[in-house]
């Protein structure tokens, strides 16, 4: 098993990744060039050797990665760890998956971190991206009150549309 320092050195060797120290000595690596909402490539790399790499867009890891697409890398060799990071970055930079229903005219290719939504009665809700250090969650607020939380922008936008709201 690779040491924490060896895993850090491998992840640090990818210039397209941004290192972010999080709680309990753990480290995340973000790919800001991602074409998708998902930006966290290496998640919760821990001094005990544990951690994850996002493999949700990599078919070869179907059934191995968890429901959020995270692949445990505790026992990976240096070559395996380097390879899965490179593949994860490439998958997030691949625009072929953007041809999904995201091409709707009223949905931006890259949503902003904060949006205002309004309905016919002129009621407004705020949609905000928060918790980016853990991969990001989309929060829907009615004033100061939390209305709902979603893992993806698409889920949040669908909910708002079903409730009769449109982007302001």
HULIN-V766355 format. One record per run of one state. SS is the DSSP state (2 for helix, 1 for strand, 0 for the rest). FROM is the first residue (numbers start at 0). TO is the last residue. If there is no record, write none. Layout:
BEGIN
SS_FROM_TO, SS_FROM_TO
END
This chain:
BEGIN
0_0_2, 2_3_11, 0_12_16, 1_17_20, 0_21_21, 2_22_24, 0_25_25, 1_26_29, 0_30_38, 1_39_44, 0_45_50, 1_51_53, 0_54_57, 2_58_60, 0_61_68, 1_69_71, 0_72_76, 2_77_91, 0_92_93, 2_94_98, 0_99_99, 2_100_102, 0_103_112, 1_113_117, 0_118_122, 1_123_129, 0_130_130, 2_131_133, 0_134_135, 1_136_141, 0_142_143, 1_144_149, 0_150_151, 2_152_161, 0_162_164, 1_165_166, 0_167_167
END
